[in-house]
Amino acid sequence: MNHLKEHLDLFSKLESKLYLIKQIADAIIICLESGGKVLIFGNGGSAADAQHFAAELVGKYKHKNNLPVISLATNTSIITAIGNDFGFEYIFEEQVKALGKKGDIAIGISTSGKSENVLRALKTAKELGLKTIGIAGEAGMDHMDILFEVPSGNTPRIQEAHEFILHNICELVDAHFGKTEGKA
C-alpha cells in the first residue's frame, strides 16, 4: 500500500501552488463583498466536493456566515430535467445561464479536466462575465481566470488534494467574513 506515500509526495508538490488558494479566496471575498454569488459544480466526487464547499460557506465552517454560495450539483429535478430535455452536457451550463450574472464566480471541479458539462458551463460563465475558477488534476481545464492544477493523474489523490484546497479556501473566506459563532 503506497497510498500514504503517494499522498505525502503529492502534497509536498502542492506547496509551490498554495498561492493559488489565496488568489481564489481573495476573488471570492471580492465577489461576495460586491453583492455577487459563487456557483460551484462538478460530477461524482467533485459534485460531493461542490456540495460540501457550499454547505461550509452557506452554513458554518468555523463561523456562521450565510454566504451566497450555490452548488449546481444538488437539485436532482433541475439536473434530470435538463439532462432529459437537452442532454447531460448542459446540466450546469443551463443553471449558469439562469443563475449567473456578471461579477459572480463560477467554480468548476473536475479531476480529469475533461468533463464536458463542466467545461461548457465554464465557457458560458466566461461569456456572461463571470470570473471562472477551475480546480482540476494535471490535465488542467480551459476558460479559466484562475486554475489550480493538482500535479497528478491519480483520481483518488487528486480528490484528496481537492478537499484540502477547498477547505483552505473556506478557511480564508470564513476568517474574513466570520463574525459570530453558530451552533455546531
Backbone torsions as a table, in degrees:
resi	resn	phi	psi	omega
1	MET	NA	105.1	178.9
2	ASN	-96.3	8.3	-172.5
3	HIS	-57.1	-44.7	-179.5
4	LEU	-65.4	-43.1	178.6
5	LYS	-62.0	-45.2	177.4
6	GLU	-58.7	-44.6	179.9
7	HIS	-60.7	-50.3	-178.3
8	LEU	-64.6	-40.4	177.6
9	ASP	-61.7	-44.4	179.7
10	LEU	-64.1	-45.0	-177.1
11	PHE	-67.1	-28.5	175.1
12	SER	-69.1	-31.7	176.5
13	LYS	-72.0	-27.1	-179.1
14	LEU	-69.0	-22.1	-176.0
15	GLU	-52.0	-39.5	-177.9
16	SER	-74.5	-7.7	-177.9
17	LYS	-111.2	4.2	-175.0
18	LEU	-64.3	-23.1	176.7
19	TYR	-58.6	-27.1	179.5
20	LEU	-66.8	-32.2	177.2
21	ILE	-61.1	-44.3	178.5
22	LYS	-66.0	-41.2	178.2
23	GLN	-59.2	-45.5	-179.1
24	ILE	-66.2	-46.0	179.6
25	ALA	-61.2	-43.3	178.8
26	ASP	-61.2	-41.5	178.5
27	ALA	-63.1	-42.0	178.8
28	ILE	-64.8	-43.4	179.4
29	ILE	-60.9	-46.9	179.2
30	ILE	-60.6	-45.5	178.9
31	CYS	-58.3	-50.5	-176.6
32	LEU	-67.8	-37.9	177.2
33	GLU	-65.8	-24.2	179.6
34	SER	-90.3	6.5	178.3
35	GLY	89.0	10.2	179.1
36	GLY	-87.1	-176.7	178.7
37	LYS	-136.1	167.1	179.0
38	VAL	-114.8	127.2	174.0
39	LEU	-107.7	127.5	-176.7
40	ILE	-131.2	142.3	-173.8
41	PHE	-159.6	158.7	177.1
42	GLY	-179.4	176.0	-178.2
43	ASN	-109.9	150.4	174.3
44	GLY	58.1	-123.8	178.3
45	GLY	-60.6	-33.0	177.7
46	SER	-69.7	-31.2	173.8
47	ALA	-65.0	-42.2	177.7
48	ALA	-63.2	-40.4	176.9
49	ASP	-62.7	-40.9	178.7
50	ALA	-62.5	-43.8	178.8
51	GLN	-63.6	-43.0	-179.5
52	HIS	-63.0	-46.1	179.5
53	PHE	-59.3	-47.8	179.5
54	ALA	-61.8	-42.9	-179.5
55	ALA	-61.1	-39.8	-179.5
56	GLU	-62.2	-38.0	-174.2
57	LEU	-94.6	-25.9	174.6
58	VAL	-76.0	-43.4	-179.3
59	GLY	-91.9	-94.7	-174.5
60	LYS	-151.2	127.5	167.8
61	TYR	-92.9	-78.5	168.2
62	LYS	-111.4	-28.8	179.5
63	HIS	-120.6	153.1	174.2
64	LYS	-76.5	122.3	-174.8
65	ASN	-120.8	-34.8	-177.2
66	ASN	53.0	49.3	-178.5
67	LEU	-87.0	146.4	-178.1
68	PRO	-78.6	83.2	178.0
69	VAL	-122.9	125.9	-173.9
70	ILE	-122.9	124.9	171.3
71	SER	-84.6	124.5	178.3
72	LEU	-84.6	4.8	-177.9
73	ALA	-101.7	13.8	-171.1
74	THR	-108.0	-28.8	-174.1
75	ASN	-89.7	97.8	-175.4
76	THR	-64.0	-29.2	178.0
77	SER	-66.7	-44.4	178.0
78	ILE	-65.2	-48.1	-177.1
79	ILE	-59.9	-46.8	-177.0
80	THR	-73.7	-32.7	177.1
81	ALA	-66.0	-47.3	178.8
82	ILE	-64.6	-44.6	179.4
83	GLY	-60.0	-42.1	-179.4
84	ASN	-71.2	-45.1	-173.6
85	ASP	-80.1	-32.2	-173.8
86	PHE	-123.4	-31.8	-177.7
87	GLY	128.1	149.0	-177.4
88	PHE	-58.7	-30.2	-178.2
89	GLU	-66.4	-11.0	-177.7
90	TYR	-104.3	-0.4	-170.0
91	ILE	-61.7	-31.5	177.9
92	PHE	-95.1	-35.9	-179.3
93	GLU	-57.9	-46.2	-178.8
94	GLU	-64.8	-34.8	177.2
95	GLN	-70.1	-37.5	176.1
96	VAL	-62.5	-42.5	178.1
97	LYS	-61.3	-39.6	-177.1
98	ALA	-76.3	-36.7	-170.4
99	LEU	-108.5	-23.7	-174.1
100	GLY	-84.0	146.1	173.8
101	LYS	-140.7	160.3	179.8
102	LYS	-52.4	133.0	-179.2
103	GLY	99.1	-16.1	175.0
104	ASP	-76.9	174.9	176.5
105	ILE	-122.1	138.2	171.8
106	ALA	-114.7	125.0	178.3
107	ILE	-115.4	118.0	176.4
108	GLY	-105.6	132.8	179.0
109	ILE	-115.1	128.9	178.4
110	SER	-154.2	118.9	179.4
111	THR	-63.3	-38.0	-178.5
112	SER	-84.3	-26.0	-173.2
113	GLY	76.6	6.4	-174.5
114	LYS	-118.9	8.0	-178.3
115	SER	-67.2	111.5	-173.6
116	GLU	-57.7	-40.7	-177.8
117	ASN	-68.4	-33.3	176.8
118	VAL	-70.4	-45.6	-179.2
119	LEU	-64.8	-40.7	178.1
120	ARG	-61.4	-43.7	-179.1
121	ALA	-64.1	-40.6	179.8
122	LEU	-68.1	-39.9	177.8
123	LYS	-61.9	-46.5	178.5
124	THR	-63.6	-42.2	178.7
125	ALA	-57.6	-46.0	179.8
126	LYS	-61.2	-43.6	178.6
127	GLU	-62.0	-31.4	-179.9
128	LEU	-85.3	-2.7	177.5
129	GLY	92.7	14.5	175.1
130	LEU	-83.8	148.8	171.1
131	LYS	-75.5	135.3	-176.6
132	THR	-111.8	133.6	179.9
133	ILE	-128.1	131.3	177.3
134	GLY	-116.7	140.0	173.8
135	ILE	-126.5	113.8	-170.2
136	ALA	-143.7	179.9	170.8
137	GLY	-84.8	-165.0	-173.7
138	GLU	-66.0	-15.9	179.4
139	ALA	-72.8	-19.2	178.2
140	GLY	70.5	-170.7	178.5
141	MET	-152.0	156.8	175.4
142	ASP	-93.3	170.3	173.6
143	HIS	71.2	27.4	-176.5
144	MET	-104.2	138.3	166.1
145	ASP	-81.7	-36.9	175.8
146	ILE	-134.0	132.0	179.6
147	LEU	-129.6	124.1	172.7
148	PHE	-105.3	105.2	177.5
149	GLU	-96.4	119.0	174.9
150	VAL	-79.4	124.0	-173.7
151	PRO	-76.2	67.3	179.3
152	SER	-157.7	153.8	172.6
153	GLY	-111.2	7.0	-177.0
154	ASN	-94.5	108.6	-172.9
155	THR	-52.5	-50.0	-179.4
156	PRO	-60.7	-39.7	179.5
157	ARG	-68.6	-38.6	176.7
158	ILE	-60.3	-45.1	-178.8
159	GLN	-63.7	-37.9	175.8
160	GLU	-62.0	-41.4	178.9
161	ALA	-67.3	-39.8	178.9
162	HIS	-59.3	-43.0	178.6
163	GLU	-61.9	-42.6	177.1
164	PHE	-60.3	-46.8	-179.7
165	ILE	-60.4	-49.7	-177.4
166	LEU	-65.1	-39.7	177.4
167	HIS	-64.4	-37.4	179.6
168	ASN	-72.8	-31.7	171.8
169	ILE	-63.8	-46.3	177.3
170	CYS	-56.8	-42.4	-179.2
171	GLU	-55.5	-46.8	-177.9
172	LEU	-72.2	-42.4	179.4
173	VAL	-65.9	-44.0	179.0
174	ASP	-61.8	-42.2	179.6
175	ALA	-63.6	-34.3	-179.9
176	HIS	-72.1	-46.3	-174.4
177	PHE	-93.5	-21.8	-172.1
178	GLY	-64.3	118.3	-179.7
179	LYS	-120.9	-34.6	-174.9
180	THR	-129.3	149.0	175.9
181	GLU	-87.8	131.4	173.4
182	GLY	-101.0	174.6	177.3
183	LYS	-75.3	144.8	-177.4
184	ALA	-71.6	NA	NA
